[in-house]
């Protein structure tokens, strides 16, 4: 895993967007389309804003995939990740994407929804996953102890208290009682199957999780530590998020 550190969130977002745009354009040049996973979180604000400025990206050749969503949440809920992506990304594109596969958080049959998502994401390999790391070290909603061995592409997962409190701290919910207890999540093996991964992690509140992911044991108690095994994974940090790292990184 390559680690890059920027002085500010804005520069971090710009560096991550430069790399993501490059990978998207490479995929389009080589295969005629780019299949890209997008995360929905406060950590992605600067990255998405910078990515939108890359005019060289032909969005009409991008097939997007939704990383995760709360179980039982409607698409118009203020905390809905579908709403996040539609408002912050899709509505601001110069051209519509080729396709976008959203997670139906309010699907009546969660098993059928997971099967639908799996069929879509596994139709062809994923070129790029743009993700973050949670305060508990999770990737997507794979909280510790994460399942590193599952054969499924999506699963219903229970959210731990640290994860749920993060959602309150970021302002998505008024208090813990309002945060859903379960979510649809792309699994760790499915994320790791992506050709490239760009991980965007700002803020001092993520510093302990970043240190564990980069320099701690490789364990499912810190799900993001598995990213060290990926052949093309770049971790983009701002200075506060890197504060607990002991090694020398660019």
C-alpha positions as CSV (number, residue, x, y, z in Angstrom):
1,X,0.0,0.0,0.0
2,X,1.4,3.4,-1.0
3,X,0.8,6.2,1.5
4,X,0.6,9.8,0.4
5,X,0.2,12.7,2.8
6,X,-1.0,16.2,1.9
7,X,-1.0,19.2,4.2
8,X,-4.8,19.9,3.8
9,X,-8.0,18.1,3.1
10,X,-8.3,20.0,-0.2
11,X,-4.8,18.9,-1.4
12,X,-5.6,15.4,-0.2
13,X,-8.8,15.4,-2.3
14,X,-6.9,16.7,-5.3
15,X,-4.2,14.1,-5.1
16,X,-6.7,11.3,-4.8
17,X,-8.8,12.7,-7.7
18,X,-5.8,13.0,-9.9
19,X,-5.0,9.3,-9.4
20,X,-8.6,8.2,-9.7
21,X,-9.1,10.2,-12.9
22,X,-6.0,8.6,-14.3
23,X,-7.2,5.1,-13.5
24,X,-10.6,5.8,-15.0
25,X,-9.2,7.1,-18.2
26,X,-6.8,4.2,-18.5
27,X,-9.7,1.7,-18.1
28,X,-11.7,3.5,-20.8
29,X,-8.8,3.6,-23.2
30,X,-8.0,-0.1,-22.6
31,X,-11.5,-1.6,-22.2
32,X,-14.0,1.0,-23.5
33,X,-15.5,1.7,-20.1
34,X,-14.5,2.1,-16.5
35,X,-16.3,0.2,-13.7
36,X,-15.9,2.3,-10.5
37,X,-17.0,1.9,-6.9
38,X,-17.9,5.1,-5.0
39,X,-18.2,5.6,-1.3
40,X,-20.5,8.0,0.5
41,X,-19.1,9.8,3.5
42,X,-17.9,13.1,4.8
43,X,-14.3,11.9,4.0
44,X,-15.2,12.0,0.3
45,X,-16.3,15.6,0.0
46,X,-13.0,17.1,-1.2
47,X,-12.2,14.1,-3.4
48,X,-15.5,14.2,-5.2
49,X,-15.3,17.9,-5.7
50,X,-11.8,17.6,-7.2
51,X,-12.8,14.6,-9.4
52,X,-15.6,16.6,-10.9
53,X,-13.0,19.1,-12.2
54,X,-11.3,16.5,-14.3
55,X,-12.7,17.3,-17.7
56,X,-10.7,14.5,-19.4
57,X,-13.0,11.9,-17.8
58,X,-15.7,10.6,-20.2
59,X,-18.4,9.9,-17.7
60,X,-20.7,8.5,-20.4
61,X,-18.3,5.5,-20.3
62,X,-18.3,5.0,-16.5
63,X,-20.4,2.3,-14.8
64,X,-20.7,3.3,-11.2
65,X,-21.4,1.0,-8.2
66,X,-22.6,1.9,-4.8
67,X,-20.5,0.7,-1.9
68,X,-23.0,0.4,1.0
69,X,-26.3,1.7,2.4
70,X,-28.3,1.4,5.5
71,X,-31.0,-1.3,5.7
72,X,-34.5,0.1,5.7
73,X,-33.6,3.7,4.6
74,X,-35.4,5.4,1.8
75,X,-33.5,7.1,-1.1
76,X,-34.8,10.5,0.0
77,X,-33.7,10.2,3.7
78,X,-31.2,13.0,4.6
79,X,-28.6,10.3,5.6
80,X,-29.2,8.1,2.5
81,X,-26.0,7.3,0.7
82,X,-28.0,7.1,-2.6
83,X,-29.0,10.7,-2.0
84,X,-25.4,11.6,-1.2
85,X,-24.1,10.3,-4.5
86,X,-27.0,11.7,-6.6
87,X,-26.6,15.2,-5.1
88,X,-22.8,15.4,-4.7
89,X,-21.7,13.5,-7.8
90,X,-24.3,12.4,-10.4
91,X,-26.3,15.7,-10.5
92,X,-23.1,17.7,-11.2
93,X,-21.6,15.6,-14.0
94,X,-21.5,17.2,-17.5
95,X,-23.0,14.0,-19.0
96,X,-24.9,11.1,-17.4
97,X,-22.9,8.0,-16.5
98,X,-23.3,4.9,-18.6
99,X,-24.9,3.2,-15.6
100,X,-25.1,3.3,-11.9
101,X,-26.0,0.4,-9.6
102,X,-27.4,1.7,-6.4
103,X,-28.1,-0.3,-3.2
104,X,-31.8,-0.4,-2.5
105,X,-31.6,0.1,1.2
106,X,-35.4,-0.1,1.6
107,X,-35.7,-3.3,-0.5
108,X,-38.3,-5.6,1.0
109,X,-36.2,-8.7,0.3
110,X,-32.7,-8.1,1.5
111,X,-31.4,-11.4,0.2
112,X,-32.7,-10.8,-3.3
113,X,-31.2,-7.3,-3.2
114,X,-27.8,-8.7,-2.3
115,X,-28.1,-11.2,-5.2
116,X,-29.1,-8.5,-7.6
117,X,-26.1,-6.4,-6.6
118,X,-23.7,-9.3,-6.8
119,X,-24.9,-10.1,-10.3
120,X,-24.2,-6.5,-11.4
121,X,-20.8,-6.0,-9.8
122,X,-19.5,-9.4,-11.0
123,X,-20.6,-9.0,-14.6
124,X,-17.0,-7.8,-15.3
125,X,-14.0,-6.9,-13.1
126,X,-14.1,-3.6,-11.2
127,X,-11.4,-1.2,-12.4
128,X,-11.3,1.2,-9.4
129,X,-12.7,1.4,-5.9
130,X,-12.8,4.8,-4.2
131,X,-13.3,4.2,-0.5
132,X,-12.5,5.5,3.0
133,X,-11.6,4.1,6.4
134,X,-13.9,4.4,9.4
135,X,-12.9,5.4,12.9
136,X,-13.0,1.7,13.8
137,X,-10.9,0.7,10.9
138,X,-13.7,-0.5,8.7
139,X,-13.9,-0.4,4.9
140,X,-17.4,0.0,3.6
141,X,-19.5,-1.2,6.5
142,X,-17.4,-4.2,7.3
143,X,-16.9,-3.5,11.0
144,X,-14.5,-5.5,13.1
145,X,-14.3,-8.5,13.2
146,X,-14.7,-8.3,9.4
147,X,-15.2,-11.4,7.2
148,X,-12.1,-11.7,5.0
149,X,-13.1,-15.1,3.6
150,X,-16.8,-14.7,2.4
151,X,-17.6,-15.6,-1.2
152,X,-20.4,-13.1,-1.4
153,X,-20.1,-9.7,-3.1
154,X,-22.6,-8.0,-0.8
155,X,-23.9,-8.9,2.7
156,X,-26.1,-7.6,5.5
157,X,-23.8,-6.6,8.3
158,X,-24.4,-5.4,11.9
159,X,-23.0,-2.0,12.7
160,X,-20.9,-1.7,15.9
161,X,-21.3,1.2,18.3
162,X,-18.1,3.0,17.2
163,X,-19.4,3.0,13.6
164,X,-22.8,4.2,14.6
165,X,-21.4,7.0,16.8
166,X,-19.3,8.1,13.9
167,X,-22.5,8.7,11.9
168,X,-23.8,10.9,14.8
169,X,-20.5,12.7,15.0
170,X,-20.5,13.6,11.3
171,X,-24.0,15.0,11.6
172,X,-26.0,12.4,9.7
173,X,-28.2,11.5,12.6
174,X,-29.3,13.5,15.7
175,X,-28.4,10.7,18.2
176,X,-27.4,7.0,18.4
177,X,-31.0,5.8,18.7
178,X,-31.7,7.1,15.2
179,X,-28.8,5.3,13.5
180,X,-29.7,2.1,11.8
181,X,-28.2,-1.1,13.3
182,X,-27.7,-2.9,10.0
183,X,-26.5,-2.1,6.5
184,X,-25.9,-3.5,3.1
185,X,-22.2,-3.6,2.5
186,X,-19.9,-4.6,-0.3
187,X,-17.7,-7.3,1.2
188,X,-14.0,-7.1,1.9
189,X,-13.1,-9.7,-0.8
190,X,-15.2,-7.9,-3.4
191,X,-13.4,-4.6,-2.6
192,X,-10.1,-6.3,-2.8
193,X,-10.9,-7.8,-6.2
194,X,-10.8,-4.3,-7.7
195,X,-7.9,-3.6,-10.1
196,X,-7.0,-0.4,-8.2
197,X,-8.1,1.1,-4.9
198,X,-7.8,4.7,-3.9
199,X,-8.5,5.3,-0.2
200,X,-9.3,8.8,1.0
201,X,-8.9,9.5,4.8
202,X,-8.9,13.0,6.3
203,X,-9.1,14.2,9.9
204,X,-7.4,13.6,13.2
205,X,-10.3,11.4,14.5
206,X,-9.1,8.8,11.9
207,X,-5.4,8.9,13.0
208,X,-5.6,5.8,15.2
209,X,-7.4,3.8,12.6
210,X,-4.9,4.9,9.9
211,X,-1.9,3.9,12.1
212,X,-3.5,0.5,12.7
213,X,-4.2,0.0,9.1
214,X,-0.7,0.9,7.9
215,X,1.6,-0.2,10.7
216,X,-0.5,-2.5,13.0
217,X,-1.1,-6.2,12.7
218,X,-2.9,-7.5,9.6
219,X,-6.1,-8.6,11.2
220,X,-9.9,-8.6,10.7
221,X,-10.1,-6.5,14.0
222,X,-8.7,-3.7,11.8
223,X,-10.5,-4.5,8.5
224,X,-8.6,-1.8,6.5
225,X,-5.2,-3.5,7.3
226,X,-6.1,-6.0,4.6
227,X,-5.5,-3.2,2.0
228,X,-1.7,-3.8,2.5
229,X,-2.1,-7.0,0.5
230,X,-3.5,-5.2,-2.6
231,X,-1.1,-4.7,-5.5
232,X,-2.3,-1.3,-6.4
233,X,-3.7,0.5,-3.4
234,X,-2.9,4.2,-2.6
235,X,-3.9,5.7,0.8
236,X,-4.4,9.5,0.6
237,X,-4.2,11.3,3.9
238,X,-4.3,14.8,5.2
239,X,-1.7,15.8,7.8
240,X,-4.0,15.3,10.8
241,X,-5.0,11.8,9.7
242,X,-1.3,10.8,9.5
243,X,-0.4,12.1,13.0
244,X,0.0,8.6,14.6
245,X,2.1,7.1,11.9
246,X,5.7,6.3,13.0
247,X,7.2,5.6,9.6
248,X,8.5,8.1,7.0
249,X,6.0,8.6,4.3
250,X,5.9,11.1,1.4
